[in-house]
Amino acid sequence: MNHATRTIYVVGCCDTKEAELAYVANRIRMQGLKAMLVDVSTQHPSPTADFNAKIVAASHPQGAEAVFTGDRGTAVAAMGTAFEHFIRARTDVGGVIGLGGSGGTVIVTQGMRALPVGTPRVMVSTMAAGNVADYVGPNDIYMVNSITDIAGLNSISRVVLSNAANAIAGMASGARDETRDDKPALGLTMFGVTTPCITQITEQLGARYECMVFHATGIGGQSMEKLAAGGFFAGVLDITTTEVCDLLFGGVLPATPQRFDFLAERPLPYVGSCGALDMVNFGAKDSVPASFKARNLYVHNPQITLMRTTVEENIAMGRFIGEKLNRSIGPVRFLLPEGGVSVLDAPGMPFHDPEADAALFKTIEDTVRQTDLRRVIRVPHAINSPEFAAIAVQHFNDIL
């Protein structure tokens, strides 16, 4: 579909922001693009929007009645679901731009997150200067700070809204490099302390595959898994599963509880390992919770402090990972690096703890129901060694 046949959807609550939304839509049309106004109001649907709130609400799986409840909290949540279903059903989406405060941002970004990576998406929000992780998730959504509240057009808001409108128009109509590598793509997970391993793997596989590396910072793992679940990859080498540590023990770079669930949805060749399961991530050292102050801490840099996981924590992680792997429907090889799970988990290094590693490995072995498709394999080398990388590549080639 070329840009001339695409539609830019301009989305927000028309009961409070119709003038601003109409202004943005007109700015987009001035660029020669088609723009349609979508109302996601939960109280007073606009009679002039191209798609009024009643039409959007009807997309909710339980119908419009689930949206117009009279209670703001439940109405906003339900309208977010309705808009997600509405926008996913459109076949001409060239981009989505939203305007909103806290409620509008929740509604619009829920629909934005459901669209494929690469879809132009801009959210002008009063919430954009804070932590936007919950709004953006593992997606390329552009957040724009509205500066003033979105409560009337003025000399500041016109500049911000014009810039946002021009941005979405440029994204939708400008030339984009959509050339895919002829090689099939692989997803790989990496952390600073497993970089040598992933570098060696990509060197060995790069001639045959487009290797896409994801930083295991919580969002990185989610991005990898979203693409994997969407069929983007020919296989995954999930060497660095450290986000599980932060999920289970309160770190700042956590996975979601859905980590590994893509294995139950798609029979994707998968080689996994225990990369950086020796550490929980916190911020600066003075931000570490008081209950952990006496633990084995390592200052990675002034903004990141790492905490070594204990035997008990490794048992809990082993159960979590093993139970997830048991749901896999494709070929799985999960490798246990007996020589250490990170740069810091080696003899003489601050996180070297053979007892903790042994508890992790045994729990994974005891939990996973091994079959011809699903196997747990001990590797008598450190995760960053050339031998481990070669074995990981060998197993990937075998299951592919």
Secondary structure, 3 states (H helix, E strand, C coil): CCHHHCEEEEEECHHHHHHHHHHHHHHHHCCCCEEEEEECCCCCCCCCCCECHHHHHCCCCCCHHHCCCCCHHHHHHHHHHHHHHHHHHCCCEEEEEEEECHHHHHHHHHHHHCCCCCCCEEEEECCCCCCCHHHHCCCCCEEEECCCCCCCCCHHHHHHHHHHHHHHHHHHHCCCCCCCCCCCEEEEEECHHHHHHHHHHHHHHCCCCEEEEEECCCHHHHHHHHHHHCCCCCEEEECCCCHHHHHHHCCCCCCCCCCCHHHHCCCCCEEEECCCCCEEEECCHHHCCHHHCCCCEEEEECCEEEEECCHHHHHHHHHHHHHHHCCCCCCEEEEEECCCCCCCCCCCCCCCCHHHHHHHHHHHHHHCCCCCCEEEEEECCCCCCHHHHHHHHHHHHHHC
